[in-house]
């Protein structure tokens, strides 16, 4: 159980070790963007986004994109307010459910009929 409750050391001030492009990727990721959305937004390829994420994980000593997002919010790398605030809503909120699910057939389930 120690591995579940152990905290990962976060490198405060590590933004200096990240390139400007890596910081842009971190900000987009922390705002809930997918890899494909980040690629389109920053005009880079999907494999470049993945390379940046790998480099960010390595430089910050993080294991996954969730830890990157947590690090970004803890270190105030993201200054944009959450959606539903007075700021503009993200494009993600305007997408249809199929786009959010990525068109996965197993993710779409028929509505459950109430038993009566």
DANORNOR-V775338 format. One record per pair of residues at least 4 apart in sequence whose ideal C-beta (glycine too) atoms are under 7 Angstrom apart, sorted by the first residue. I is the first residue (numbers start at 0). J is the second residue. D is the distance in whole Angstrom. If there is no record, write none. Layout:
# DANORNOR-V775338
I_J_D + I_J_D
This chain:
# DANORNOR-V775338
0_4_6 + 1_5_6 + 7_61_7 + 7_62_7 + 7_66_6 + 8_60_7 + 9_70_5 + 9_73_6 + 10_59_5 + 10_60_6 + 11_74_6 + 13_17_7 + 13_58_7 + 13_59_5 + 14_22_6 + 14_74_7 + 14_76_6 + 16_58_5 + 17_21_4 + 17_22_5 + 17_55_6 + 17_58_6 + 19_23_7 + 20_24_7 + 20_51_7 + 21_25_6 + 21_51_5 + 21_54_6 + 21_55_5 + 22_26_6 + 22_76_7 + 23_27_6 + 23_41_6 + 24_28_6 + 24_37_6 + 24_48_6 + 24_51_5 + 24_52_7 + 24_55_7 + 25_29_6 + 25_55_6 + 25_67_6 + 25_71_5 + 25_76_6 + 26_30_6 + 26_71_7 + 26_76_6 + 26_77_5 + 27_32_4 + 27_37_5 + 27_40_6 + 28_32_6 + 28_37_7 + 28_64_6 + 28_67_6 + 28_68_6 + 29_68_5 + 29_71_4 + 29_72_6 + 29_76_7 + 29_77_4 + 30_77_7 + 30_79_6 + 30_89_6 + 31_89_6 + 31_91_6 + 32_36_4 + 32_37_5 + 32_40_7 + 34_38_6 + 34_45_6 + 34_48_5 + 34_49_6 + 35_39_6 + 35_45_6 + 36_40_6 + 37_41_6 + 37_48_5 + 38_43_5 + 38_44_6 + 38_45_5 + 38_48_5 + 43_47_4 + 43_48_6 + 45_49_7 + 46_50_6 + 47_51_6 + 48_52_6 + 49_53_6 + 50_54_6 + 51_55_6 + 52_56_6 + 52_64_6 + 53_57_6 + 54_58_6 + 55_59_6 + 55_67_6 + 56_61_5 + 56_62_7 + 56_67_7 + 59_70_6 + 61_66_4 + 61_67_6 + 61_70_6 + 62_66_6 + 64_68_6 + 65_69_6 + 66_70_6 + 67_71_6 + 68_72_7 + 69_73_6 + 70_74_6 + 71_76_4 + 71_77_5 + 72_77_6 + 79_86_7 + 80_84_4 + 80_86_5 + 82_88_5 + 82_89_5 + 82_92_6 + 88_92_5 + 94_98_4 + 94_99_6 + 96_100_6 + 97_102_6 + 100_106_4 + 100_107_6 + 103_107_7
